C-alpha cells in the first residue's frame, strides 16, 4: 500500500509520526513518482 501525507508547514511535517505499518519512506525515491510507478515491476521495487 502506498500512502501520501501533506502538511501546511514544515513544523507539521517534522512532528509527523507515521503509523507502525509504514515500513519505508519513498519521498525522494524516483521509482515512486508519477507514471514511473505504474511502469515499475514488483521485482524492481
C-alpha positions in Angstrom: 0.0 0.0 0.0 1.2 3.5 -0.8 0.1 6.4 1.3 0.5 10.1 1.0 0.6 12.8 3.7 0.6 16.5 3.1 1.4 19.3 5.6 0.8 23.0 5.7 4.0 23.8 7.5 7.5 22.4 7.9 6.8 22.0 11.7 3.8 19.8 10.9 5.9 17.6 8.7 8.7 17.3 11.2 6.3 16.3 14.0 4.5 13.7 12.0 4.9 10.2 13.3 4.0 7.5 10.7 1.9 4.5 11.8 3.8 1.3 12.6 2.5 -0.2 9.3 4.6 2.2 7.3 7.9 0.5 6.5 9.6 2.8 4.0 9.9 6.5 3.2 9.8 6.9 -0.5 9.6 10.7 -0.9 12.9 11.0 -2.7 12.8 7.7 -4.5 12.3 8.3 -8.2 10.6 4.9 -8.7 7.6 6.3 -6.8 7.0 9.4 -9.0 4.2 10.0 -11.5 3.9 7.5 -14.3 7.1 5.8 -13.3 5.4 3.9 -10.5 2.9 2.5 -13.0 5.8 1.1 -15.2 7.9 -0.3 -12.3 7.5 -4.0 -11.7 7.3 -5.5 -8.2 10.7 -7.1 -8.7 12.2 -3.6 -9.5 10.8 -2.2 -6.3 
